[in-house]
Amino acid sequence: MVTNESTPPRAIAFVVNQIRPQGPLFVVRDIVAGLPEGYYKPYIIQLCSLEPQGEAMADELQALGCEIIELGFTRGQLELFPRSAARLLDECLQHYDITLVHSHTYQPDIVTSYLTHRYILLTTQHNIAKLDFTYGKGRLLGNYMCRHLMRALSRHREVVCVSHVCRDYYRKSLPTKVNVYVAPNGIDNTLFTPPATPSEQAQLRRQLALPERGYIITYCGSLIKRKDPELILRALRRLKRRHQLPSDLRLLILGKGPLERRCKQLAKPLGEQVQFVGFTDRVSDYLGASNALITASHAEGLPLNVIEGVASGCVVIHSNLPIFGEILGSVPQMAALRFDMGNVSQCADCILKAPSVTFDRQEALEMGGLYGRQRMALQYHRIYQQLLRKYLG
């Protein structure tokens, strides 16, 4: 590991809404864990108060050497009075002598945009704002949030995006004075690896009480409109109506969400061929036990579930989002499993084709290496050092 013995650690603040087990906080954790030793003193500044569901993650961050600070705002206060929150944040940063400030997600980006220019401000954009906000919040509120965020990012100098597709979106939407970088989020490539042998995969299936034989497809993600899990179930129902659904095919659904009840209704005619697992901490085992991952998503920044699936040896049945093309470009045979967003018929055809598409274990390992957590952390380290030289000399 690279270490720094010549200068004292530089204080860096990661500004978040709230510490809780969710994607952006996992990214912050993995950045902190992978940064070279001795270069930084990390602070986690949460604009809201810590709640019980975030305590385990707070303990984990403290074990990594982070100091945690709570400002105690409500989300409503942050939305209505971001300048007031920025003033308190400014006092906090001055107290701890912090100049390097890295914000994550919507409200922290808004608040930090009102800080003065004596700070080095950096923000990571984890999604394509217009699509994510309108799918999640509806057109009216989503468009408002998107405009609000873009005005805030225009006051930032430095923006990091999690993919090249994401970068291209923000470059078109932001003034040219804003510098836009790419640093893909990373996976645990010691955990997500392909089974070494068929017997290892069979053992995983036994441990998970899954059929040892047959073709297993896994859906991994929230059951929400943006990810369109209903389309996948409709595709399976279409195959069943046409007597084309293989009897040994099974769909596993890992995750929960507001569409769960509707999805279970759609799955009833499919019987035991669809299994709702819910949230699980054994995602890597389920992917290792599977033959394919499936996603019908309409919008993504960088879908780690797809990367984890390929790294685990799964082929990926996927919608024609540009980001999937970016990720799967190194495995060109996956193009045969691409369908138009919202197209049930094409999705059904891809499900039937999936068993004929294969790739080797080395390709899976290379995907894991390309998107590893350590690589992500070192990319951020290089960006931090570049900005420190740029603004402080």
PEQUI-V107020 format. One record per residue. N is the residue number from 1. RES is the residue in one letter. SS is DSSP state (a for helix, b for strand, c for the rest). PSI is psi in whole degrees, -180 to 180 (999 if undefined). BURIAL is b if it has 9 or more other ideal C-beta (glycine too) atoms within 8 Angstrom, else e. Layout:
n:res:ss:psi:burial
N:RES:SS:PSI:BURIAL
N:RES:SS:PSI:BURIAL
//
This chain:
n:res:ss:psi:burial
1:M:c:140:e
2:V:c:136:e
3:T:b:163:e
4:N:c:113:b
5:E:c:-5:e
6:S:c:-29:e
7:T:c:155:e
8:P:c:155:e
9:P:c:142:b
10:R:b:128:b
11:A:b:132:b
12:I:b:133:b
13:A:b:126:b
14:F:b:112:b
15:V:b:121:b
16:V:b:162:b
17:N:c:-51:b
18:Q:c:141:b
19:I:c:119:b
20:R:c:158:b
21:P:c:87:e
22:Q:c:167:e
23:G:a:-59:e
24:P:a:-33:b
25:L:a:-33:b
26:F:a:-37:b
27:V:a:-47:b
28:V:a:-47:b
29:R:a:-45:b
30:D:a:-32:b
31:I:a:-51:b
32:V:a:-44:b
33:A:a:-30:b
34:G:a:-4:b
35:L:c:146:b
36:P:c:143:b
37:E:b:135:e
38:G:c:-6:e
39:Y:c:-30:b
40:Y:b:149:b
41:K:b:106:b
42:P:b:136:b
43:Y:b:138:b
44:I:b:112:b
45:I:b:110:b
46:Q:b:127:b
47:L:c:-31:b
48:C:c:-175:b
49:S:c:153:e
50:L:c:133:b
51:E:c:164:e
52:P:a:-37:e
53:Q:a:-12:e
54:G:a:-1:b
55:E:a:-41:b
56:A:a:-40:e
57:M:a:-36:b
58:A:a:-42:b
59:D:a:-41:e
60:E:a:-43:b
61:L:a:-40:b
62:Q:a:-37:b
63:A:a:-24:e
64:L:c:0:b
65:G:c:10:e
66:C:c:141:b
67:E:b:130:b
68:I:b:130:b
69:I:b:133:b
70:E:b:131:e
71:L:c:-19:b
72:G:c:18:e
73:F:c:159:b
74:T:c:163:e
75:R:a:-36:b
76:G:a:-42:e
77:Q:a:-40:b
78:L:a:-36:b
79:E:a:-40:e
80:L:a:-32:e
81:F:c:58:e
82:P:a:-30:b
83:R:a:-37:e
84:S:a:-42:e
85:A:a:-38:b
86:A:a:-37:b
87:R:a:-43:e
88:L:a:-39:b
89:L:a:-40:b
90:D:a:-45:b
91:E:a:-41:e
92:C:a:-46:b
93:L:a:-41:b
94:Q:a:-40:e
95:H:a:-40:e
96:Y:c:7:b
97:D:c:50:e
98:I:c:129:b
99:T:c:-23:b
100:L:b:116:b
101:V:b:122:b
102:H:b:111:b
103:S:b:153:b
104:H:b:130:b
105:T:c:171:b
106:Y:a:-61:e
107:Q:a:-42:b
108:P:a:-36:b
109:D:a:-40:b
110:I:a:-50:b
111:V:a:-48:b
112:T:a:-23:b
113:S:c:-16:b
114:Y:c:2:b
115:L:c:158:b
116:T:c:168:e
117:H:c:8:e
118:R:c:-8:e
119:Y:c:152:b
120:I:b:108:b
121:L:b:133:b
122:L:b:138:b
123:T:b:145:b
124:T:b:128:b
125:Q:b:116:b
126:H:c:-3:b
127:N:c:178:b
128:I:c:108:b
129:A:a:-49:b
130:K:a:-45:b
131:L:a:-46:b
132:D:a:-45:b
133:F:a:-42:b
134:T:a:-36:b
135:Y:a:-39:b
136:G:a:-32:e
137:K:a:-5:e
138:G:c:162:e
139:R:a:-46:e
140:L:a:-57:e
141:L:a:-38:b
142:G:a:-43:b
143:N:a:-39:b
144:Y:a:-48:e
145:M:a:-39:b
146:C:a:-46:b
147:R:a:-42:e
148:H:a:-44:b
149:L:a:-44:b
150:M:a:-37:b
151:R:a:-41:b
152:A:a:-45:b
153:L:a:-28:b
154:S:a:-23:b
155:R:a:-14:e
156:H:c:158:b
157:R:c:-28:e
158:E:b:127:b
159:V:b:131:b
160:V:b:135:b
161:C:b:153:b
162:V:c:-2:b
163:S:c:166:b
164:H:a:-35:e
165:V:a:-44:b
166:C:a:-44:b
167:R:a:-45:b
168:D:a:-37:e
169:Y:a:-48:b
170:Y:a:-32:b
171:R:a:-36:e
172:K:a:-27:e
173:S:a:-17:e
174:L:c:157:b
175:P:c:153:e
176:T:c:-18:e
177:K:c:-18:e
178:V:c:125:b
179:N:b:132:e
180:V:b:124:b
181:Y:b:169:b
182:V:b:127:b
183:A:c:94:b
184:P:c:142:b
185:N:c:158:b
186:G:c:158:b
187:I:b:165:b
188:D:c:95:b
189:N:c:7:b
190:T:c:-19:e
191:L:c:-43:e
192:F:c:93:b
193:T:c:154:b
194:P:c:147:b
195:P:c:139:b
196:A:c:-31:e
197:T:c:160:e
198:P:a:-33:e
199:S:a:-32:e
200:E:a:-40:b
201:Q:a:-40:b
202:A:a:-37:b
203:Q:a:-42:e
204:L:a:-42:b
205:R:a:-40:b
206:R:a:-42:b
207:Q:a:-32:e
208:L:c:7:b
209:A:c:41:e
210:L:c:158:b
211:P:c:134:e
212:E:c:-27:e
213:R:c:162:e
214:G:c:173:e
215:Y:b:120:b
216:I:b:126:b
217:I:b:135:b
218:T:b:133:b
219:Y:b:128:b
220:C:b:106:b
221:G:c:174:b
222:S:c:149:e
223:L:c:82:b
224:I:c:164:b
225:K:a:-43:e
226:R:a:-32:b
227:K:a:-10:b
228:D:c:53:b
229:P:a:-24:b
230:E:a:-36:b
231:L:a:-40:b
232:I:a:-44:b
233:L:a:-37:b
234:R:a:-36:b
235:A:a:-42:b
236:L:a:-41:b
237:R:a:-38:b
238:R:a:-45:b
239:L:a:-40:b
240:K:a:-43:b
241:R:a:-34:e
242:R:c:7:e
243:H:c:36:e
244:Q:c:-4:e
245:L:c:116:b
246:P:c:138:e
247:S:c:-22:e
248:D:c:11:e
249:L:b:138:b
250:R:b:138:b
251:L:b:126:b
252:L:b:133:b
253:I:b:109:b
254:L:b:112:b
255:G:c:168:b
256:K:c:177:e
257:G:c:179:e
258:P:c:-19:e
259:L:c:8:b
260:E:a:-47:b
261:R:a:-45:e
262:R:a:-41:e
263:C:a:-39:b
264:K:a:-34:b
265:Q:a:-44:e
266:L:a:-31:b
267:A:a:-13:b
268:K:a:-46:e
269:P:a:-14:e
270:L:a:-9:b
271:G:a:-135:e
272:E:a:-4:e
273:Q:a:-8:b
274:V:b:128:b
275:Q:b:123:e
276:F:b:110:b
277:V:b:-32:e
278:G:b:-163:e
279:F:c:142:e
280:T:c:147:e
281:D:c:13:e
282:R:c:36:e
283:V:a:-43:b
284:S:a:-37:b
285:D:a:-43:b
286:Y:a:-41:b
287:L:a:-39:b
288:G:a:-29:b
289:A:a:-9:b
290:S:c:160:b
291:N:c:-28:b
292:A:b:152:b
293:L:b:147:b
294:I:b:138:b
295:T:b:134:b
296:A:c:24:b
297:S:c:149:b
298:H:c:-13:b
299:A:c:133:b
300:E:c:148:b
301:G:c:-63:b
302:L:c:101:b
303:P:c:99:b
304:L:a:-27:b
305:N:a:-34:b
306:V:a:-44:b
307:I:a:-45:b
308:E:a:-37:b
309:G:a:-50:b
310:V:a:-43:b
311:A:a:-25:b
312:S:c:0:b
313:G:c:11:b
314:C:c:141:b
315:V:b:160:b
316:V:b:115:b
317:I:b:121:b
318:H:b:153:b
319:S:b:169:b
320:N:c:40:b
321:L:c:138:b
322:P:a:-34:e
323:I:a:-32:b
324:F:a:-36:b
325:G:a:-38:b
326:E:a:-46:b
327:I:a:-43:b
328:L:a:7:b
329:G:c:-29:e
330:S:c:-6:e
331:V:c:74:b
332:P:a:-23:e
333:Q:a:-17:b
334:M:a:-18:b
335:A:a:-25:e
336:A:a:-15:e
337:L:a:25:b
338:R:b:135:b
339:F:b:156:b
340:D:c:139:e
341:M:c:132:b
342:G:c:1:b
343:N:c:102:e
344:V:a:-43:b
345:S:a:-47:e
346:Q:a:-38:b
347:C:a:-44:b
348:A:a:-43:b
349:D:a:-40:b
350:C:a:-36:b
351:I:a:-42:b
352:L:a:-34:e
353:K:a:-23:b
354:A:a:-43:b
355:P:a:-20:e
356:S:a:-7:e
357:V:c:127:b
358:T:c:161:e
359:F:c:162:b
360:D:c:169:e
361:R:a:-35:e
362:Q:a:-38:e
363:E:a:-37:b
364:A:a:-43:b
365:L:a:-37:b
366:E:a:-37:b
367:M:a:-44:b
368:G:a:-40:b
369:G:a:-37:b
370:L:a:-32:e
371:Y:c:38:b
372:G:b:154:b
373:R:a:-42:b
374:Q:a:-40:e
375:R:a:-42:b
376:M:a:-48:b
377:A:a:-40:b
378:L:a:-32:b
379:Q:a:-43:b
380:Y:a:-39:b
381:H:a:-44:b
382:R:a:-40:e
383:I:a:-45:b
384:Y:a:-47:b
385:Q:a:-38:b
386:Q:a:-43:e
387:L:a:-38:b
388:L:a:-42:b
389:R:a:-39:e
390:K:a:-43:e
391:Y:a:-24:e
392:L:a:-11:e
393:G:c:999:e
//
